[in-house]
């Protein structure tokens, strides 16, 4: 089968973190189909994640709110005459229909219950037997290609330019930050439409930042995009000390370069968390309803904070009732998420001291190297 596919499409229409978690699949597809043309379909906002990725030949991007973009994207998909399309995790019906409309002869997806009435959109589906990390679920597609996923290269890939690295070095120099001082990056944002059940309270991020400055003389850098400006303003208003901020000022790759310079990133379950994991920067991540088995930062040197409740985790918008375990806990109904206790206790129960203790453990280890 390795000789069969010469024009492959991978569809990833979720966040930039989700796209990063497909990069091991992309690398292994290219390794096993060396002469193939590998195309990725994603949103324009995510394109920078794949720039300079050696395994991607073509990126088809579009803005989902612009009809002209959508029509042009559909034309480009049809024109390519793909042999194979793969809907990477997490993918819903939109991705499945686009794979179908691409005209690909073989169309792979996952056997989630949300596709029960739409199995005709795929030619083959990967059986879901257990809850596992998104990286591993994506690599499971190799099994449908007679490639052993257990022997796959699982490294995430995000390549920075010399200009990105220079930006981060100059930034530290201009702000008089020396490497001997602990550098703490903080990203207090997350999903724009999922803040209620995904984002830790801003006042607690502010308290953590102040305490780290006082305890470790840490240099705190607030990071984020333009969508995080409101959160930044709240934190700046609350804090006693003045942090350094790049929120809305740096590109995605420049922000990534700063994360790489940091000793630690403190964040919600978000795209920057996966960027940090890709670049080997330790993280303290705050998880509420999401299942860390699927979404946790990939690799070692990370601390995931999540309190144990009977109802948590419950964030299974794609698994839903695919497995008995997720069926019992899932809080998704249609396109809406409803907290079963109505108080998001999974987030509110994580206190400032929990985050400080985790950050201190990582910083002390880094400082003693």
Secondary structure by P-SEA (a helix, b strand, c coil): ccccccbbbbbbcccaaaaaaaaaaaaaaaaaaccbbbbbbbcccccccccccccccbbbbbccccaaaaaaaaaaaaaacccbbbbcccccaaaaaaaaaacccbbbbccccccccccccccbbbbbcccccaaaaaacccccccccccccccbbbbbbcaaaaaaaaaaaaaaccccccbbbbbbccccccccccccccaaaaaaaaaaaaaacccbbbbbbcccaaaaaaaaaaaccbbbbbccccccaaaaaaaaaaccbbbbcccaaaaaaaaacbbbbcccccccccccccccccbbbbbbbcccccccccccccccaaaaacccccccccccccccccccccccaaaaaaaaaaaaaaaaac
